[in-house]
Amino acid sequence: MAVAGSGGAGVMTAGEWLLDAAARAGLFGLMVRTSGPQIRGGEAAALLRLATQPVATLDDRFDLLVALDWLNLNRFVDEIPLSPRSLIVGDSDAGEPPAALLQTGAQLVTLPLKKTVKAAGGGWVNMIALGLAGTAAGIPAAALEAALRANWKRDAQALQANLAALSQGLALAAKLPAHGTPLTPAAATAPAPSGGPGGAAPQRWLLSGNEAAGYGALRAGVRFVAAYPITPATEMLEWMAPALARVGGTLLQAEDELASINMIIGASYGGVPSLTATAGPGLALMAEGIGLAVAAEVPIVVVDVMRGGPSTGIPAKSEQSDLSFAVDGLHGDAPRLVLAPTSIGDCMATTEWAVQLAEALQAPALVLNDQFMGQSRAVIERPTHAAQPAMRLWAEARGEPAAGGEPYRRYADTASGVSPMARPGTPGTTYTADGLEHNERGIPSSGAADHRRQLDKRERKLERHDYGTRWADVEGDAGLAVITFGSTTGAVREAVARAAAGGVALRLVALRLLAPLKPELMAAALAGVREVLVVEQNHGGQLLRYLRSRIDLPGRPRGLHRAGPLPLRPGELTQAFVAWASTGPQATMAREEAHA
């Protein structure tokens, strides 16, 4: 379902409280935010999908659209696909809906929304939408009321007016024609409105990808954040500011992105795990600082919540178009870690892992989140793995230089490539940490031997590290493999399941570690694969180009990619997968295997 309206109508509030109510009723759900081109205000829509099992992507069409008004709603026609089985509910006094909506064949029902809320005591019209949409989805009235009460931060008199508006929404829902099958909440597992029986905490979480990433950073030990606000990463910073204060950390709003990256390098050099969050334009400005962190081997984490580009691009829409810059964008040979979470819940685990890797390998780690996950909210199962704070390889404290008078070697050419890092101020361990090439002691050097030795060392420590099984999700053993990363994983995974139900078996490889790209791990994941299809959300097929530049992919690798802001949907992907499997050499081999 979708709730849409102009600025100030409370669309996002209605969507978030509807998702909250669904969680209280034992349901799972996803809410994606979309808005117009302006930075503040203007039209917006909350796009929701509710289900009895976890969901990580929007569906192919919407069953219900509740429009609080029609202002500029035509901008969302492509993002809210409707069908003749869909229902549009609008205010009878708001004029005519956009013609493009009616051309879908969806049924239009007009109701006196604003007049009804005024008669009910002057509450908010979005509370009528909350009651109407929630009831249509099958969410119990008690859960809807509990969500309203739990989120209300204003005076009691206004609360009563909006409770009345909610009740009017429940009543109006009874007038709606059938437009879909209401969900049956899992009442047996649903927590009570207070949070659970006896006030116990519910076993599911409701959070955004930005919040999940911030929490993962805290779990790993990040205690300093410096950043400059930028859409769509700002909510991560807003969430982390008070959270850091509660655990003894600090967030500083810098004057720009250059200051942000340099501040976290300084803080990390001093021994405090540090992070910044930005979007594509800010990441471009941070390139020189990231290069400094590579050369000086200072661990930092940069979370890039990708958006449509280039330049200012489309600030409030999602696109996976920073990949090429993240893996290859720095000057010189500058190996770095690049990771990408595969879901809103995975934003926590992957950001936590990024901090751990950065600290262990003394290298910058870039986390490629995106607007779809960062600003969307989801009901997820409560994570069960314990927090594992990052560990830094500190050098043993020494009051004097090593035996024989050998000076301290901060950048010692070790077998692993990771050199012990002295705590600043430790006697006998003074060294220079800057961007100039240097020898093992940190003394600037332009010698070819020193340069080659340090280049090899910085590359070796990332290449030889054991990343375990977390580097990717590899599912299935079919001879046709679909490779993807980031937020497209949810739609791809659902499409793979739909294709399997139709008799087309596919293997899924959802990459989480993008750099370094491990050839031996990729070879194992693709063992027995005849053909590969790479799915991503950008214009140029950046992941396909990157994979082909690093490894030999089996067969004739193909790409399926589209620029944002429209998300890839499970239905269109399923059709593409089935068509791909039915053509070319791989189809002939599959038929021969089936015949045999």
C-alpha positions as CSV (number, residue, x, y, z in Angstrom):
1,M,0.0,0.0,0.0
2,A,1.0,3.6,-0.4
3,V,0.1,6.8,1.4
4,A,0.8,10.0,-0.5
5,G,0.3,13.7,-0.1
6,S,1.8,17.2,-0.2
7,G,4.3,18.6,2.3
8,G,2.9,18.9,5.8
9,A,0.2,16.3,5.3
10,G,2.0,13.8,7.6
11,V,2.5,11.1,5.0
12,M,5.7,9.7,6.5
13,T,4.2,9.8,10.0
14,A,1.2,7.8,8.8
15,G,3.5,5.3,7.1
16,E,5.9,4.8,10.0
17,W,3.1,4.4,12.5
18,L,1.3,2.0,10.2
19,L,4.5,-0.1,10.1
20,D,4.8,0.1,13.9
21,A,1.2,-1.1,14.2
22,A,2.0,-4.0,11.8
23,A,4.9,-5.0,14.0
24,R,2.8,-4.9,17.1
25,A,0.3,-7.2,15.3
26,G,3.0,-9.8,14.6
27,L,3.5,-8.9,11.0
28,F,6.7,-8.1,9.0
29,G,7.0,-5.1,6.8
30,L,9.0,-2.6,4.8
31,M,8.4,1.1,4.3
32,V,10.2,3.0,1.5
33,R,10.3,6.8,1.5
34,T,10.0,8.7,-1.7
35,S,9.8,12.5,-2.3
36,G,10.0,15.2,-4.9
37,P,13.2,17.0,-6.0
38,Q,13.2,19.6,-3.3
39,I,15.4,19.2,-0.2
40,R,12.6,20.1,2.2
41,G,8.8,20.0,2.0
42,G,6.9,19.2,-1.1
43,E,5.0,16.0,-2.1
44,A,6.0,12.7,-0.6
45,A,4.8,9.1,-0.5
46,A,5.3,6.2,2.0
47,L,5.4,2.9,0.1
48,L,4.7,-0.1,2.3
49,R,4.7,-3.8,1.9
50,L,3.3,-5.9,4.8
51,A,3.5,-9.7,5.1
52,T,3.5,-12.6,7.4
53,Q,7.1,-13.4,6.6
54,P,10.2,-11.1,6.3
55,V,10.3,-8.8,3.2
56,A,13.3,-7.0,1.8
57,T,11.8,-5.5,-1.4
58,L,8.7,-3.8,-2.7
59,D,6.3,-6.0,-4.7
60,D,5.3,-5.6,-8.3
61,R,2.2,-3.6,-7.7
62,F,0.2,-1.8,-5.0
63,D,-3.2,-3.0,-3.7
64,L,-4.1,0.3,-2.1
65,L,-3.2,4.0,-2.6
66,V,-4.5,6.5,0.0
67,A,-4.0,10.0,-1.3
68,L,-4.4,12.8,1.2
69,D,-4.4,15.2,-1.7
70,W,-3.5,15.0,-5.4
71,L,-0.8,17.7,-5.5
72,N,2.0,16.6,-7.8
73,L,1.0,13.0,-7.2
74,N,1.7,12.4,-10.9
75,R,5.4,12.4,-10.1
76,F,5.0,9.1,-8.3
77,V,2.9,7.3,-11.0
78,D,5.9,5.2,-12.0
79,E,6.9,4.4,-8.4
80,I,3.4,3.3,-7.4
81,P,2.4,0.8,-10.1
82,L,-1.3,0.0,-9.9
83,S,-3.5,-2.5,-11.7
84,P,-7.3,-3.1,-12.2
85,R,-7.3,-5.0,-8.9
86,S,-5.9,-1.9,-7.1
87,L,-7.9,0.6,-5.1
88,I,-7.3,4.4,-5.0
89,V,-8.8,6.3,-2.0
90,G,-8.9,10.1,-2.1
91,D,-10.6,13.1,-0.6
92,S,-13.9,13.8,-2.3
93,D,-13.2,17.6,-1.9
94,A,-9.6,17.5,-3.3
95,G,-10.5,17.6,-7.0
96,E,-9.7,15.1,-9.7
97,P,-6.8,12.6,-9.5
98,P,-4.0,12.5,-12.1
99,A,-5.3,10.9,-15.3
100,A,-2.3,8.6,-15.3
101,L,-3.5,6.9,-12.1
102,L,-6.9,6.2,-13.6
103,Q,-5.4,4.8,-16.8
104,T,-4.1,1.9,-14.8
105,G,-7.7,0.6,-14.4
106,A,-7.6,0.9,-10.6
107,Q,-10.9,1.6,-8.9
108,L,-11.3,5.1,-7.4
109,V,-13.2,5.7,-4.2
110,T,-13.6,9.2,-2.9
111,L,-14.4,9.9,0.8
112,P,-14.8,13.1,2.8
113,L,-11.5,12.7,4.6
114,K,-10.9,16.3,5.7
115,K,-14.5,17.0,6.6
116,T,-14.7,13.8,8.6
117,V,-11.6,14.6,10.6
118,K,-12.9,18.1,11.3
119,A,-16.2,16.7,12.5
120,A,-14.3,14.3,14.8
121,G,-12.6,17.0,16.7
122,G,-9.9,18.5,14.6
123,G,-7.3,15.8,14.5
124,W,-4.9,15.1,11.7
125,V,-6.2,13.8,8.4
126,N,-3.2,11.3,8.2
127,M,-4.7,9.6,11.3
128,I,-7.8,8.8,9.2
129,A,-5.4,7.3,6.6
130,L,-3.7,5.3,9.4
131,G,-7.0,3.8,10.5
132,L,-8.3,3.2,7.0
133,A,-5.2,1.7,5.5
134,G,-4.4,-0.4,8.6
135,T,-7.9,-1.9,8.7
136,A,-7.8,-2.6,5.0
137,A,-4.6,-4.6,5.6
138,G,-6.0,-6.6,8.4
139,I,-4.2,-4.9,11.3
140,P,-6.3,-5.0,14.5
141,A,-7.6,-1.7,15.9
142,A,-5.8,-2.3,19.2
143,A,-2.4,-2.4,17.4
144,L,-3.1,0.8,15.5
145,E,-4.2,2.6,18.6
146,A,-1.1,1.3,20.5
147,A,1.2,2.6,17.7
148,L,-0.4,6.0,17.9
149,R,-0.2,6.3,21.6
150,A,3.4,5.1,21.7
151,N,4.6,7.6,19.2
152,W,2.6,10.6,20.4
153,K,4.8,13.3,21.8
154,R,2.3,16.2,22.1
155,D,-0.4,17.2,24.5
156,A,-3.2,14.9,25.7
157,Q,-6.0,17.0,24.2
158,A,-4.5,16.6,20.7
159,L,-4.0,12.9,21.3
160,Q,-7.7,12.5,22.0
161,A,-8.6,14.3,18.8
162,N,-6.3,12.0,16.8
163,L,-7.7,8.9,18.5
164,A,-11.1,10.1,17.3
165,A,-9.7,10.6,13.8
166,L,-8.2,7.1,13.9
167,S,-11.6,5.7,14.9
168,Q,-13.2,7.5,11.9
169,G,-10.6,5.9,9.7
170,L,-11.6,2.5,11.0
171,A,-15.2,3.2,10.2
172,L,-14.5,4.5,6.7
173,A,-12.5,1.3,5.9
174,A,-15.8,-0.6,6.2
175,K,-17.0,1.3,3.1
176,L,-14.2,0.2,0.9
177,P,-14.8,-2.4,-1.8
178,A,-12.8,-5.6,-1.8
179,H,-9.3,-5.0,-3.3
180,G,-7.1,-7.7,-2.0
181,T,-6.8,-10.3,0.8
182,P,-6.2,-8.7,4.2
183,L,-3.3,-10.2,6.1
184,T,-4.0,-12.4,9.1
185,P,-1.6,-11.2,11.9
186,A,0.3,-13.8,13.8
187,A,-1.6,-13.2,17.0
188,A,0.1,-16.0,18.8
189,T,3.5,-14.4,18.5
190,A,2.5,-10.8,18.5
191,P,3.7,-8.7,21.5
192,A,1.1,-6.9,23.5
193,P,0.8,-3.1,22.9
194,S,3.1,-2.5,26.0
195,G,5.9,-4.4,24.2
196,G,5.1,-7.9,25.1
197,P,3.5,-10.0,27.9
198,G,4.4,-8.4,31.2
199,G,6.1,-5.5,29.4
200,A,8.8,-7.8,27.9
201,A,10.7,-6.5,24.9
202,P,9.4,-7.7,21.6
203,Q,11.5,-10.2,19.6
204,R,11.4,-8.1,16.4
205,W,13.0,-4.7,15.7
206,L,11.6,-1.8,13.6
207,L,14.5,0.3,12.3
208,S,16.0,2.0,9.2
209,G,19.1,1.0,7.4
210,N,20.8,4.2,8.6
211,E,19.9,3.4,12.2
212,A,21.1,-0.2,11.8
213,A,24.4,1.0,10.4
214,G,24.9,3.4,13.3
215,Y,24.1,0.7,15.8
216,G,26.5,-1.7,14.1
217,A,29.3,0.9,14.3
218,L,28.7,1.4,18.1
219,R,28.7,-2.3,18.7
220,A,32.1,-2.6,17.1
221,G,33.5,0.2,19.2
222,V,33.2,3.4,17.2
223,R,33.4,6.3,19.6
224,F,34.1,9.3,17.4
225,V,32.1,10.5,14.4
226,A,32.8,13.6,12.4
227,A,30.5,14.4,9.5
228,Y,28.8,17.0,7.4
229,P,25.1,16.6,6.8
230,I,24.0,15.3,3.4
231,T,21.0,13.5,2.1
232,P,20.4,10.5,2.5
233,A,23.0,9.9,5.2
234,T,21.9,12.6,7.7
235,E,19.5,10.4,9.6
236,M,22.4,8.1,10.5
237,L,24.2,11.0,12.1
238,E,21.1,12.2,13.8
239,W,20.6,8.8,15.4
240,M,24.3,8.4,16.3
241,A,24.7,11.8,18.1
242,P,22.7,10.9,21.2
243,A,23.6,7.2,21.0
244,L,27.3,8.1,21.1
245,A,26.8,10.3,24.1
246,R,25.3,7.5,26.0
247,V,28.3,5.3,25.5
248,G,30.9,8.0,26.2
249,G,31.6,8.9,22.5
250,T,31.3,12.1,20.6
251,L,29.8,13.3,17.3
252,L,31.1,16.5,15.8
253,Q,29.5,18.3,12.9
254,A,32.4,19.5,10.7
255,E,32.4,22.4,8.4
256,D,32.7,20.2,5.3
257,E,33.5,16.7,4.1
258,L,37.3,17.4,3.9
259,A,37.4,18.4,7.5
260,S,35.3,15.3,8.4
261,I,37.6,12.8,6.9
262,N,40.7,14.5,8.3
263,M,39.2,14.6,11.8
264,I,38.4,10.9,11.9
265,I,41.9,10.1,10.7
266,G,43.3,12.1,13.5
267,A,41.0,10.6,16.1
268,S,41.8,7.1,14.9
269,Y,45.5,7.8,14.9
270,G,45.0,8.7,18.6
271,G,43.5,5.3,19.2
272,V,39.7,5.9,19.0
273,P,37.8,3.9,16.3
274,S,36.2,6.5,14.1
275,L,33.7,6.9,11.3
276,T,32.1,9.3,9.0
277,A,28.9,9.0,6.9
278,T,28.2,10.8,3.6
279,A,26.8,10.3,0.1
280,G,28.4,10.4,-3.3
281,P,29.3,14.1,-3.6
282,G,30.8,14.0,-0.1
283,L,32.7,10.7,-0.9
284,A,34.3,12.4,-3.9
285,L,35.5,15.3,-1.7
286,M,37.0,12.8,0.8
287,A,39.2,11.0,-1.8
288,E,42.4,12.7,-0.8
289,G,41.8,12.0,2.9
290,I,41.1,8.3,2.2
291,G,44.3,8.1,0.2
292,L,46.1,9.5,3.3
293,A,44.6,6.8,5.5
294,V,45.8,4.2,3.0
295,A,49.4,5.5,3.0
296,A,49.6,6.1,6.7
297,E,47.7,2.9,7.4
298,V,45.2,4.5,9.8
299,P,41.9,2.6,10.2
300,I,38.8,4.6,9.4
301,V,35.2,3.7,8.2
302,V,33.3,5.8,5.6
303,V,29.6,4.9,5.2
304,D,28.4,6.1,1.7
305,V,24.6,6.1,1.5
306,M,24.5,6.1,-2.3
307,R,22.0,8.3,-4.2
308,G,21.4,9.1,-7.9
309,G,24.3,10.9,-9.5
310,P,26.5,12.4,-10.9
311,S,27.0,15.7,-9.2
312,T,24.0,16.7,-7.0
313,G,22.0,14.2,-9.0
314,I,18.8,13.0,-7.3
315,P,19.4,13.4,-3.5
316,A,16.4,11.6,-2.3
317,K,16.4,8.6,-4.7
318,S,18.4,5.4,-4.7
319,E,21.1,4.2,-7.1
320,Q,24.1,1.9,-6.9
321,S,26.3,4.2,-9.0
322,D,29.2,4.9,-6.6
323,L,30.7,1.4,-6.9
324,S,33.3,2.2,-9.6
325,F,34.5,5.2,-7.6
326,A,34.6,3.2,-4.3
327,V,36.8,0.4,-5.7
328,D,38.9,2.3,-8.2
329,G,38.5,6.0,-7.5
330,L,41.6,6.9,-5.5
331,H,44.8,8.3,-6.9
332,G,47.7,5.9,-7.1
333,D,47.7,2.2,-6.1
334,A,45.5,2.5,-3.0
335,P,44.1,-0.8,-1.8
336,R,41.1,-0.3,0.5
337,L,38.2,-2.4,1.9
338,V,34.8,-1.9,0.2
339,L,31.7,-3.7,1.7
340,A,28.0,-3.6,0.9
341,P,25.2,-4.7,3.2
342,T,22.5,-6.9,1.5
343,S,19.4,-5.8,3.6
344,I,18.3,-3.3,6.2
345,G,19.1,-5.7,9.0
346,D,22.5,-6.5,7.4
347,C,23.4,-2.8,7.6
348,M,24.1,-3.4,11.2
349,A,26.2,-6.6,10.8
350,T,28.1,-5.3,7.8
351,T,29.0,-2.0,9.3
352,E,30.1,-3.8,12.5
353,W,32.3,-6.0,10.3
354,A,33.7,-3.1,8.4
355,V,34.9,-1.5,11.7
356,Q,36.5,-4.8,12.8
357,L,38.3,-5.2,9.4
358,A,39.5,-1.6,9.3
359,E,41.0,-1.9,12.8
360,A,42.5,-5.3,12.3
361,L,44.0,-4.5,8.9
362,Q,44.9,-0.8,9.6
363,A,43.1,0.3,6.4
364,P,40.1,2.5,5.4
365,A,36.8,0.6,4.9
366,L,34.1,2.0,2.7
367,V,30.5,0.8,3.3
368,L,28.2,1.1,0.3
369,N,24.8,1.5,1.7
370,D,22.1,3.3,-0.4
371,Q,19.0,5.5,-0.1
372,F,16.7,2.5,-0.5
373,M,18.1,0.8,2.6
374,G,19.3,3.8,4.5
375,Q,16.0,5.7,4.6
376,S,13.6,2.8,4.5
377,R,12.3,1.1,7.6
378,A,11.7,-2.6,8.2
379,V,10.4,-5.0,10.7
380,I,13.1,-7.6,11.1
381,E,13.9,-10.5,13.4
382,R,15.9,-9.4,16.4
383,P,19.7,-10.2,15.8
384,T,21.1,-12.9,18.0
385,H,24.9,-12.6,17.5
386,A,26.8,-10.9,20.3
387,A,28.7,-7.7,19.7
388,Q,32.4,-8.2,18.9
389,P,34.3,-4.9,19.5
390,A,37.1,-4.3,17.0
391,M,40.7,-5.1,18.0
392,R,43.7,-3.1,17.0
393,L,47.2,-4.6,16.9
394,W,48.9,-2.3,19.2
395,A,52.7,-2.6,19.5
396,E,54.0,-3.6,22.9
397,A,54.9,-0.6,25.1
398,R,58.6,-0.1,25.1
399,G,60.6,2.5,27.0
400,E,63.6,2.2,24.7
401,P,64.3,1.2,21.1
402,A,64.6,-2.5,20.4
403,A,67.6,-4.5,21.3
404,G,70.8,-3.5,19.5
405,G,69.6,0.1,19.1
406,E,67.3,-0.7,16.1
407,P,64.9,2.1,15.6
408,Y,61.1,1.5,15.9
409,R,59.7,0.2,12.5
410,R,56.1,1.3,12.4
411,Y,55.7,0.0,8.8
412,A,57.7,-3.2,9.2
413,D,57.3,-5.5,6.2
414,T,55.7,-8.4,8.0
415,A,54.5,-11.7,6.5
416,S,50.9,-10.7,7.0
417,G,51.4,-7.2,5.9
418,V,50.0,-5.8,9.2
419,S,52.5,-3.9,11.2
420,P,52.2,-3.3,15.0
421,M,50.9,0.2,15.6
422,A,52.3,2.1,18.6
423,R,50.1,4.0,20.9
424,P,50.9,7.7,20.4
425,G,53.2,9.0,23.1
426,T,54.8,5.6,23.9
427,P,58.5,6.4,24.5
428,G,60.8,5.0,21.8
429,T,58.1,4.6,19.1
430,T,57.9,8.0,17.5
431,Y,57.2,8.0,13.8
432,T,55.9,10.1,11.0
433,A,52.4,9.3,9.7
434,D,51.7,11.3,6.6
435,G,50.9,10.8,2.9
436,L,54.5,10.7,1.6
437,E,55.9,7.3,0.7
438,H,58.2,6.1,3.4
439,N,60.5,3.3,4.5
440,E,59.7,0.8,7.3
441,R,60.6,3.4,9.9
442,G,58.2,6.0,8.5
443,I,60.9,8.3,7.1
444,P,59.9,9.8,3.8
445,S,61.6,8.0,0.9
446,S,61.5,8.3,-2.9
447,G,63.5,5.1,-3.4
448,A,62.0,2.5,-5.7
449,A,62.7,-0.3,-3.3
450,D,60.9,1.4,-0.4
451,H,58.0,2.3,-2.6
452,R,57.6,-1.3,-4.0
453,R,58.0,-2.8,-0.5
454,Q,55.2,-0.6,1.0
455,L,52.9,-1.1,-2.0
456,D,53.3,-4.8,-1.7
457,K,52.7,-4.7,2.0
458,R,49.6,-2.7,1.8
459,E,48.2,-5.0,-0.8
460,R,49.3,-8.2,0.9
461,K,47.5,-7.4,4.2
462,L,44.2,-7.2,2.5
463,E,44.7,-10.1,0.0
464,R,45.9,-12.6,2.6
465,H,43.4,-11.9,5.3
466,D,40.9,-14.7,6.0
467,Y,37.4,-13.2,5.5
468,G,35.6,-16.4,6.4
469,T,32.1,-17.0,4.9
470,R,30.8,-13.5,5.4
471,W,32.2,-12.2,2.1
472,A,29.0,-13.2,0.2
473,D,25.7,-15.1,0.5
474,V,26.0,-18.1,-1.9
475,E,22.6,-19.9,-2.2
476,G,21.9,-22.9,-4.4
477,D,24.1,-25.0,-6.7
478,A,22.5,-24.5,-10.2
479,G,24.5,-24.1,-13.3
480,L,23.2,-20.6,-13.9
481,A,24.3,-17.9,-11.4
482,V,22.9,-14.5,-10.7
483,I,25.4,-12.1,-9.0
484,T,24.3,-9.0,-7.3
485,F,25.1,-6.7,-4.3
486,G,23.5,-4.2,-1.9
487,S,19.8,-3.4,-1.9
488,T,19.1,-5.2,-5.1
489,T,19.7,-8.5,-3.2
490,G,16.2,-8.5,-1.8
491,A,14.4,-8.3,-5.2
492,V,16.9,-10.7,-6.8
493,R,16.5,-13.3,-4.0
494,E,12.7,-13.2,-4.3
495,A,12.9,-13.5,-8.1
496,V,15.2,-16.5,-7.8
497,A,12.6,-18.1,-5.5
498,R,9.8,-17.4,-7.9
499,A,11.8,-18.7,-10.8
500,A,12.5,-21.9,-8.9
501,A,8.8,-22.3,-8.2
502,G,8.3,-22.2,-12.0
503,G,11.0,-24.9,-12.6
504,V,14.0,-22.6,-13.3
505,A,16.8,-23.2,-10.9
506,L,19.3,-20.4,-10.3
507,R,22.3,-19.9,-8.0
508,L,22.5,-16.6,-6.1
509,V,25.7,-14.9,-5.2
510,A,25.1,-11.7,-3.2
511,L,28.5,-10.0,-2.7
512,R,29.2,-8.4,0.7
513,L,33.0,-7.9,0.3
514,L,33.6,-6.0,-3.0
515,A,37.2,-5.1,-2.4
516,P,39.4,-6.9,-2.3
517,L,37.7,-9.2,-4.7
518,K,39.0,-12.7,-3.9
519,P,39.5,-14.8,-7.0
520,E,39.7,-18.1,-5.1
521,L,36.4,-17.4,-3.2
522,M,34.7,-16.3,-6.4
523,A,35.9,-19.5,-8.2
524,A,34.5,-21.7,-5.4
525,A,31.2,-19.8,-5.4
526,L,30.9,-20.3,-9.2
527,A,32.2,-23.8,-9.4
528,G,30.1,-25.7,-11.9
529,V,28.4,-22.5,-13.2
530,R,28.0,-22.3,-17.0
531,E,26.6,-18.7,-17.4
532,V,26.5,-15.6,-15.2
533,L,24.0,-12.7,-15.1
534,V,25.0,-9.7,-13.1
535,V,22.1,-7.6,-11.6
536,E,22.6,-4.0,-10.4
537,Q,20.9,-0.6,-10.2
538,N,23.1,1.8,-12.2
539,H,23.2,3.0,-15.7
540,G,26.6,1.5,-16.9
541,G,26.7,-1.9,-15.4
542,Q,29.5,-1.0,-13.0
543,L,29.6,-4.3,-11.1
544,L,29.8,-6.4,-14.3
545,R,32.7,-4.2,-15.6
546,Y,34.4,-4.5,-12.2
547,L,34.1,-8.3,-12.1
548,R,35.3,-8.8,-15.6
549,S,38.3,-6.6,-14.9
550,R,39.4,-8.7,-11.9
551,I,38.3,-12.3,-12.6
552,D,37.4,-14.7,-15.4
553,L,33.7,-15.2,-15.3
554,P,32.3,-18.4,-16.8
555,G,30.5,-18.5,-20.1
556,R,29.3,-15.3,-21.7
557,P,28.7,-12.9,-18.7
558,R,25.6,-10.7,-19.2
559,G,24.3,-7.7,-17.3
560,L,20.9,-6.7,-16.2
561,H,21.1,-3.1,-14.9
562,R,18.9,0.0,-14.8
563,A,19.6,3.4,-13.3
564,G,17.6,4.7,-10.4
565,P,15.3,5.9,-9.1
566,L,12.9,3.1,-10.0
567,P,13.7,0.0,-8.0
568,L,14.1,-3.4,-9.6
569,R,11.1,-5.4,-8.8
570,P,10.8,-9.2,-8.3
571,G,8.3,-9.7,-11.1
572,E,10.3,-8.1,-13.8
573,L,13.4,-9.9,-12.6
574,T,11.7,-13.2,-12.6
575,Q,10.6,-12.7,-16.2
576,A,14.2,-11.7,-17.2
577,F,15.6,-14.8,-15.4
578,V,13.2,-17.2,-17.1
579,A,13.9,-15.6,-20.5
580,W,17.7,-15.7,-19.9
581,A,17.5,-19.4,-18.9
582,S,15.5,-20.3,-22.0
583,T,17.9,-18.9,-24.5
584,G,21.5,-19.5,-25.5
585,P,23.9,-22.4,-24.9
586,Q,23.0,-22.8,-21.3
587,A,19.4,-23.5,-22.2
588,T,20.5,-26.3,-24.6
589,M,22.7,-27.9,-21.9
590,A,19.9,-27.6,-19.3
591,R,17.5,-29.4,-21.7
592,E,20.1,-32.1,-22.4
593,E,20.6,-32.6,-18.7
594,A,16.9,-32.8,-18.0
595,H,16.5,-35.4,-20.9
596,A,19.3,-37.5,-19.6
